[in-house]
Amino acid sequence: MSRNIFDLDRFQEIWVTITRNKVRSLLTGFGVFWGIFMLVIMLGAGQALERGMMQNIDGFATNSCFFMPNRTSLPYKGFQKGRRWFMHNRDVDMLRQLIPELDCLSPVLFRGNDPDNVVFDDNAGTYSVMGLHANYVEIEQQRIEQGRFINDIDILQSRKVCVIGTKVYEELFPTKNNPIGQYIRVYGIYYQVIGVASGVSDIQLFGSSEESVTIPFTSLQKLNHQGDIIHMLAATPKPGYSIVSLEARIKEVIQTNNKIHPEDMQAIFSFNLEEAFNQINYLFIGIAILIWIVGFGMLFAGIIGVNNIMMITVKERTKEIGIRRALGAKPRTILGQIIMETLVLTSIAGLSGLSFGVLCLHLADVYWLQKAEDVFLSNPTISFGTAISSAIVLLICGLFASSVPASRALRIKAIDAIREE
């Protein structure tokens, strides 16, 4: 009878020990699981934000700079301050001659958006009218829906042609008939429609491309009595050069050519898209560094838990380890066992968190982002290299977590097992 009671008590003791170890391992593994899961989620969200931003500016030359005349703030060579001035065609020729590093120079004219300024038959609308050069597509790409865009022959011959935006087409041609070859009246002048286009990029520096009418730059100069003035000048550098380094030189040439004081910083307004784009890149680099720091901190907290659990495990197995040492077990065998147990625990928990994080990102993309509108996120996935990097970080943390328990296990001697008994 006493034998049965002893066996039952021993069984209960073993069962409690096993259950306790499983619960501790499960809770500790969840810490690692949660750390790597949150790291993947934060990395995916950061990548989605960056892809969303890049998608919005896709099709716009990120190495471009725009120059517009403004009233002068300093008197110079007989001119009073506050003078209103314009750039001219000669400025483009001078810039090409003096700054050979420039690739694209595209002048722009604006014609306003007076009420019902564009008419076709009985349909009329208010749209922005711009005069563009053929090379402007190198600055802002156009998605041609029908026909073509302005070409060099249109510029040379000052043709009375135009390219209308998609919304202009929908409102002026409600029956959806072919607009190519039709004539629309823009500010009282008839232009033949040669194309329907929309902007590729979501950037709208001068208004929506879908709600604008584009006319050859030279045609708008002549037909609207603009002389040779230029309202704005867009520029990009040749490969290997930065527009940031050329911006000051461009301003200097324009100032000299138009008798503007060299120290007048207000006379020329410029917007450097390359500089803004670099700041965005630095922002995303900072976000990525912050994500890795926070994610690694959460993962490290889980690894500390693994380290503590393994320390308790080694202490509970003092008798077993001491006896194995007395029977001739080599130190590397004991060391390998502790390291292997730690790596298995961290790997199973970590890879589970990694897989579950990737699954959540995929589900969020399929069931939310792809169906939602006006969401500034796109494709929240992590690259294969990022997943490998996360796995490597996980293994390194696992090795770190096993170092202290393994060191303690190596210091256990056979006499410790006797004392434990």
Secondary structure, 3 states (H helix, E strand, C coil): CHHHHHHHHHHHHHHHHHHHHHHHHHHHHHHHHHHHHHHHHHHHHHHHHHHHHHHHHCCECCCCEEEEECCCCCCECCECCCCCCCEEHHHHHHHHHHCCCEEEEEEEEECCCCCCCEEECCEEECCEEEEECHHHHHCECEEEEEECCCCHHHHHCCCCEEEEEHHHHHHHCCCCCCCCCCEEEECCEEEEEEEEEEECCCCCCCCCHHHEEEEEHHHHHHHCCCCCEECEEEEEECCCCCHHHHHHHHHHHHHHHCCCCCCCCCCEEEEEHHHHHHHHHHHHHHHHHHHHHHHHHHHHHHHHHHHHHHHHHHHHCHHHHHHHHHCCCCHHHHHHHHHHHHHHHHHHHHHHHHHHHHHHHHHHHHHHHCCCCCCCCCCCCCCHHHHHHHHHHHHHHHHHHHHHHHHHHHCCCHHHHHHHC
